[in-house]
Amino acid sequence: MNKLNVLVVDDSILHRDLMRNIVNDTGIAKVEYTASNGMIALERMKYSKFDVILLDIVMPELDGVETLKIIRKRYPHIKVIMISEENNDTTKLTIEALSNGAIEFIKKPTIQNNNNIEKTTNNLKILLNQIFIEKNTKNTLSALYEKDKYKNTSVEQVTKYKLKNFNNPDIILIVASTGGPMALEKVLKKLDSNINKPILIVQHMPSNFTKSLAKALNKVCSLGVSEVRKEETIKPGKVLIAQGGLHMIVESRSEEKVVKTEKSSYINGVRPSADVLFKSIAREYSRKKVLAIILTGMGFDGREGIKALKEQCDCWCITQSEDSCVVYGMPKCVDEKGLSDESLDIIHIGNRINKLTQV
């Protein structure tokens, strides 16, 4: 199978060379061309085919966000991964990029720091591997379809729906990872302002990024959206997002339910983890109604948590459909275990939440 063809766009020649080496070292991708700014990158894309663009956020002439918007319009099939430095200005720009179609971001490696370079290499290899698998799986399925259609057969995806009366949940849970910020925006902006249910969200992100994400989502959602800070009471009609780098759990205190953060071990390779939140909800909301939604993302975080919710609560689980996911990994593992009650395109999930919360 052919390696992924990657274009690196960065205004620093040192970082371009570093990213070229990092990509080539993954073994599943190669960099034949680089560009020093967005204008040069767009010109190069007219004459060469790329699977992935590694795009620096801050560049002269045409910055990363504006370049991304043009790429998404002209080349929607190309996966774009942002290269971001960790400061207040670039954090906001990174969230804007993720909301405009970038599938993920990686922190810009520090040239003098070998540990930093190794971490960036590992993170990028995971992302590129998922893109590589997705690309070659689709190619294989397309070949099978072309072969089978002459036999009057077709490759069909069968989705099973469970008939069950469910409405008026006590709490709503949402988890997302790769592609999550854009998916969350599509869901939250459709929510009715009169939803009188608490909503807790786990988005896999490092520290310092979830605060900006919460602010961005608060602008498009009719409900109040904020990042959890240490400890606060769960309130109806309030959306709380787990703080990056910390797990979010729920505990009972007198007559109230309280959200707390903790810096315990990584679970499923992530922190915050949906499994940690979901299992605490299963314990504290035993026999109550829980609406759980699994959105786009790599890995299997959320699967064991959904299982616990199904065992201890009246849980209805919605998974994002494969066709509308940036990465189908997290919804797929829930679907394959028979834990999903329905699979929906991302554009329908917000309205489905509205319907299920009508009293």
C-alpha positions as CSV (number, residue, x, y, z in Angstrom):
1,M,0.0,0.0,0.0
2,N,1.3,3.5,-0.9
3,K,2.4,5.8,1.9
4,L,0.4,8.9,2.7
5,N,1.6,12.0,0.8
6,V,2.1,14.9,3.3
7,L,2.7,18.6,2.7
8,V,4.3,20.5,5.5
9,V,3.6,24.2,5.7
10,D,5.6,26.3,8.1
11,D,7.4,29.7,7.8
12,S,10.5,28.3,9.7
13,I,12.9,26.3,7.5
14,L,14.2,24.6,10.7
15,H,10.7,23.4,11.6
16,R,9.9,22.4,8.1
17,D,13.0,20.1,8.0
18,L,12.2,18.8,11.5
19,M,8.6,18.0,10.6
20,R,9.7,16.4,7.3
21,N,12.0,14.1,9.4
22,I,9.2,13.3,11.9
23,V,6.7,12.4,9.2
24,N,9.2,10.3,7.3
25,D,10.2,8.5,10.5
26,T,6.6,7.2,11.0
27,G,7.1,4.8,8.1
28,I,3.6,5.2,6.7
29,A,3.9,8.7,5.3
30,K,6.3,10.8,3.2
31,V,7.0,14.5,2.6
32,E,8.0,15.3,-0.9
33,Y,7.2,19.0,-0.7
34,T,7.1,21.8,1.9
35,A,5.9,25.4,1.8
36,S,6.8,28.5,3.8
37,N,3.4,30.1,3.8
38,G,-0.2,29.5,2.8
39,M,0.0,31.1,-0.6
40,I,2.9,28.9,-1.7
41,A,1.1,25.8,-0.2
42,L,-2.1,26.5,-2.2
43,E,-0.1,27.0,-5.4
44,R,1.7,23.7,-4.8
45,M,-1.6,21.9,-4.3
46,K,-2.7,22.8,-7.8
47,Y,0.0,20.5,-9.2
48,S,0.4,17.7,-6.6
49,K,-1.9,15.4,-4.8
50,F,-1.8,15.3,-1.0
51,D,-3.5,13.1,1.6
52,V,-2.5,15.2,4.6
53,I,-1.5,18.9,5.2
54,L,0.5,19.8,8.3
55,L,-0.3,23.5,8.7
56,D,1.3,26.0,11.0
57,I,-1.1,28.3,12.7
58,V,1.0,31.6,12.5
59,M,2.5,32.4,9.2
60,P,3.1,35.6,7.1
61,E,1.0,36.5,4.0
62,L,-1.7,33.9,4.6
63,D,-2.0,32.5,8.1
64,G,-3.0,28.9,9.0
65,V,-6.7,29.5,9.7
66,E,-7.3,31.4,6.4
67,T,-5.3,28.8,4.5
68,L,-7.4,26.0,6.1
69,K,-10.7,27.6,5.1
70,I,-9.5,27.7,1.4
71,I,-8.3,24.1,1.6
72,R,-11.6,22.9,3.1
73,K,-13.5,24.6,0.3
74,R,-11.2,23.5,-2.6
75,Y,-10.0,20.1,-1.4
76,P,-12.5,18.8,1.2
77,H,-11.1,15.3,1.0
78,I,-7.6,16.3,2.3
79,K,-7.0,15.9,6.1
80,V,-5.5,19.0,7.8
81,I,-3.6,18.8,11.0
82,M,-2.7,22.1,12.6
83,I,0.8,22.8,14.2
84,S,0.2,24.9,17.3
85,E,2.3,26.6,19.9
86,E,0.9,26.8,23.4
87,N,0.1,30.5,24.1
88,N,-3.1,32.4,24.5
89,D,-3.2,33.8,20.9
90,T,-2.4,30.5,19.1
91,T,-4.8,28.5,21.5
92,K,-7.7,30.6,20.3
93,L,-6.6,30.3,16.7
94,T,-6.3,26.5,17.1
95,I,-9.9,26.2,18.4
96,E,-11.0,28.3,15.5
97,A,-9.1,26.0,13.1
98,L,-10.7,22.9,14.7
99,S,-14.1,24.5,14.3
100,N,-13.4,25.1,10.6
101,G,-12.5,21.5,9.7
102,A,-9.0,20.7,10.9
103,I,-9.2,17.2,12.2
104,E,-6.7,17.7,15.0
105,F,-3.6,19.6,16.2
106,I,-0.2,18.8,17.4
107,K,2.1,21.0,19.5
108,K,5.0,22.4,17.6
109,P,8.1,20.5,18.6
110,T,11.0,22.2,20.3
111,I,14.1,21.6,18.2
112,Q,16.5,21.5,21.2
113,N,14.2,19.0,23.2
114,N,14.5,15.4,22.1
115,N,11.7,14.3,24.5
116,N,9.4,16.9,22.9
117,I,10.3,15.6,19.4
118,E,9.7,12.0,20.4
119,K,6.2,12.9,21.9
120,T,5.3,14.8,18.7
121,T,6.5,11.9,16.6
122,N,4.3,9.4,18.6
123,N,1.2,11.7,18.5
124,L,1.6,12.3,14.8
125,K,2.1,8.6,14.0
126,I,-1.2,7.7,15.8
127,L,-3.0,10.3,13.7
128,L,-1.4,9.3,10.4
129,N,-2.0,5.7,11.1
130,Q,-5.7,6.3,11.5
131,I,-5.8,8.3,8.3
132,F,-3.8,5.5,6.5
133,I,-6.2,2.8,7.7
134,E,-9.2,4.8,6.8
135,K,-7.9,5.6,3.3
136,N,-7.0,2.0,2.5
137,T,-10.1,0.6,4.0
138,K,-12.2,2.9,1.8
139,N,-10.2,1.9,-1.2
140,T,-10.7,-1.8,-0.5
141,L,-14.4,-1.4,0.0
142,S,-14.7,0.6,-3.2
143,A,-12.9,-2.2,-5.1
144,L,-15.2,-4.8,-3.5
145,Y,-18.3,-2.7,-4.5
146,E,-17.1,-2.4,-8.1
147,K,-16.5,-6.1,-8.3
148,D,-19.8,-7.1,-6.6
149,K,-22.1,-4.7,-8.5
150,Y,-21.8,-6.8,-11.6
151,K,-23.2,-9.7,-9.6
152,N,-26.3,-7.6,-8.7
153,T,-25.1,-7.5,-5.1
154,S,-23.8,-4.6,-3.0
155,V,-21.9,-3.9,0.1
156,E,-24.5,-2.9,2.7
157,Q,-24.1,-1.5,6.2
158,V,-26.8,-2.8,8.5
159,T,-27.6,-0.6,11.5
160,K,-29.7,-2.1,14.2
161,Y,-32.1,0.1,16.1
162,K,-33.6,-1.0,19.4
163,L,-37.3,-0.2,20.1
164,K,-37.5,1.4,23.5
165,N,-39.5,4.2,25.1
166,F,-37.0,6.8,26.4
167,N,-37.4,10.5,27.1
168,N,-36.9,13.1,29.8
169,P,-33.3,12.1,30.9
170,D,-31.9,13.2,34.2
171,I,-28.6,14.1,32.7
172,I,-26.9,14.2,29.2
173,L,-23.4,13.1,28.6
174,I,-21.3,13.7,25.4
175,V,-17.8,12.5,24.5
176,A,-15.7,13.5,21.5
177,S,-12.1,13.3,20.4
178,T,-10.5,13.8,16.9
179,G,-12.9,16.0,14.9
180,G,-14.8,16.8,18.1
181,P,-14.8,20.6,18.3
182,M,-16.5,20.9,14.9
183,A,-18.9,18.0,15.8
184,L,-19.7,19.6,19.2
185,E,-20.5,22.9,17.5
186,K,-22.9,21.3,15.1
187,V,-24.7,19.6,18.0
188,L,-24.8,22.4,20.6
189,K,-25.9,25.1,18.2
190,K,-29.1,23.2,17.5
191,L,-30.1,22.7,21.2
192,D,-33.3,24.5,22.4
193,S,-32.8,27.2,25.0
194,N,-35.5,25.6,27.2
195,I,-33.6,22.3,27.7
196,N,-33.7,21.9,31.5
197,K,-31.2,19.2,31.8
198,P,-27.5,19.3,32.8
199,I,-25.0,18.4,30.0
200,L,-21.5,17.2,30.7
201,I,-18.9,17.0,27.9
202,V,-15.6,15.2,27.7
203,Q,-13.4,16.4,24.8
204,H,-10.0,14.9,24.6
205,M,-7.7,17.9,24.7
206,P,-4.6,19.0,26.6
207,S,-4.7,21.7,29.3
208,N,-5.2,25.3,28.3
209,F,-7.3,24.5,25.2
210,T,-10.6,23.5,26.7
211,K,-11.2,26.9,28.2
212,S,-11.0,28.5,24.7
213,L,-13.2,25.7,23.3
214,A,-15.9,26.4,26.0
215,K,-15.8,30.1,25.1
216,A,-16.2,29.3,21.4
217,L,-19.1,26.9,22.0
218,N,-20.8,29.3,24.4
219,K,-21.1,31.8,21.5
220,V,-23.1,29.3,19.3
221,C,-25.1,27.5,22.0
222,S,-28.3,28.9,23.6
223,L,-27.4,27.3,26.8
224,G,-24.5,28.5,29.0
225,V,-21.3,26.6,28.2
226,S,-18.2,26.7,30.5
227,E,-15.1,24.7,31.5
228,V,-15.2,22.9,34.8
229,R,-12.9,24.4,37.4
230,K,-12.0,22.2,40.4
231,E,-15.6,21.8,41.7
232,E,-19.1,23.0,41.0
233,T,-22.7,22.0,41.4
234,I,-24.5,20.4,38.5
235,K,-27.4,22.6,37.4
236,P,-30.2,22.2,34.8
237,G,-29.7,23.9,31.5
238,K,-25.9,24.3,32.1
239,V,-23.2,22.7,29.8
240,L,-19.9,21.8,31.5
241,I,-16.8,20.8,29.6
242,A,-14.1,18.7,31.4
243,Q,-10.9,20.6,31.8
244,G,-8.1,19.4,29.6
245,G,-5.5,17.3,31.3
246,L,-7.9,16.4,34.2
247,H,-10.5,13.7,34.7
248,M,-14.1,14.9,35.5
249,I,-16.1,12.9,38.0
250,V,-19.5,13.4,39.7
251,E,-20.2,13.0,43.5
252,S,-23.3,13.4,45.7
253,R,-23.2,16.0,48.3
254,S,-26.3,16.3,50.5
255,E,-29.1,16.9,48.0
256,E,-26.8,18.0,45.2
257,K,-24.6,16.5,42.5
258,V,-21.2,18.0,42.3
259,V,-18.7,17.9,39.4
260,K,-15.0,17.6,40.5
261,T,-11.7,17.4,38.7
262,E,-8.8,15.0,39.6
263,K,-5.4,14.4,38.2
264,S,-5.3,10.6,38.5
265,S,-3.7,8.2,36.0
266,Y,-4.5,8.3,32.2
267,I,-7.3,6.0,31.2
268,N,-7.4,4.6,27.6
269,G,-4.4,6.9,27.0
270,V,-6.4,10.1,27.7
271,R,-7.2,12.5,30.4
272,P,-10.0,13.6,30.7
273,S,-11.6,10.2,30.0
274,A,-15.2,9.5,29.2
275,D,-15.0,6.1,31.0
276,V,-14.0,7.8,34.2
277,L,-17.0,10.3,34.0
278,F,-19.5,7.7,32.8
279,K,-18.6,5.2,35.6
280,S,-19.1,7.9,38.2
281,I,-22.4,8.8,36.7
282,A,-23.4,5.1,36.7
283,R,-22.7,5.1,40.4
284,E,-24.3,8.4,41.4
285,Y,-27.3,8.2,39.0
286,S,-28.2,4.6,39.6
287,R,-31.6,3.6,38.2
288,K,-32.0,7.2,36.7
289,K,-32.3,8.1,33.1
290,V,-29.1,9.0,31.3
291,L,-28.7,10.1,27.6
292,A,-25.1,9.3,26.4
293,I,-23.7,10.5,23.1
294,I,-20.5,9.1,21.5
295,L,-19.1,11.4,18.8
296,T,-16.1,11.2,16.4
297,G,-12.8,10.1,17.8
298,M,-9.9,7.6,17.8
299,G,-9.7,4.8,20.3
300,F,-12.3,3.2,22.5
301,D,-12.8,5.7,25.3
302,G,-16.4,5.6,26.5
303,R,-17.1,1.9,25.6
304,E,-16.7,0.5,29.2
305,G,-18.5,3.6,30.6
306,I,-21.5,3.0,28.4
307,K,-21.5,-0.6,29.5
308,A,-21.6,0.5,33.2
309,L,-24.4,3.0,32.4
310,K,-26.5,0.3,30.7
311,E,-26.0,-2.0,33.7
312,Q,-26.8,0.5,36.4
313,C,-29.0,3.2,34.8
314,D,-31.8,3.6,32.2
315,C,-29.3,4.6,29.5
316,W,-30.1,5.6,25.9
317,C,-26.9,5.7,23.8
318,I,-26.6,7.6,20.5
319,T,-23.5,7.1,18.3
320,Q,-22.4,9.4,15.5
321,S,-22.8,7.7,12.1
322,E,-19.6,6.5,10.3
323,D,-20.2,8.6,7.3
324,S,-20.3,11.8,9.4
325,C,-17.3,11.0,11.6
326,V,-13.8,12.4,11.0
327,V,-12.7,9.2,12.8
328,Y,-15.2,6.4,13.4
329,G,-13.1,4.7,16.2
330,M,-15.0,5.6,19.3
331,P,-18.6,5.2,17.9
332,K,-17.5,2.0,16.1
333,C,-16.4,0.2,19.3
334,V,-19.8,1.0,20.9
335,D,-21.7,0.0,17.8
336,E,-19.9,-3.3,17.5
337,K,-20.6,-4.2,21.1
338,G,-24.3,-3.7,20.6
339,L,-24.4,-0.8,23.1
340,S,-25.7,1.9,20.8
341,D,-29.5,2.4,20.6
342,E,-29.3,4.5,17.5
343,S,-26.7,5.8,15.0
344,L,-27.3,9.3,13.6
345,D,-25.6,11.8,11.3
346,I,-24.0,14.6,13.2
347,I,-26.5,17.1,11.7
348,H,-29.4,15.3,13.3
349,I,-28.1,14.7,16.9
350,G,-28.9,18.1,18.2
351,N,-32.5,17.9,17.2
352,R,-32.7,14.4,18.5
353,I,-31.6,15.6,21.9
354,N,-34.3,18.3,21.8
355,K,-36.9,15.6,21.1
356,L,-35.8,13.3,23.8
357,T,-35.7,16.0,26.4
358,Q,-39.3,17.2,25.8
359,V,-41.4,16.5,28.8
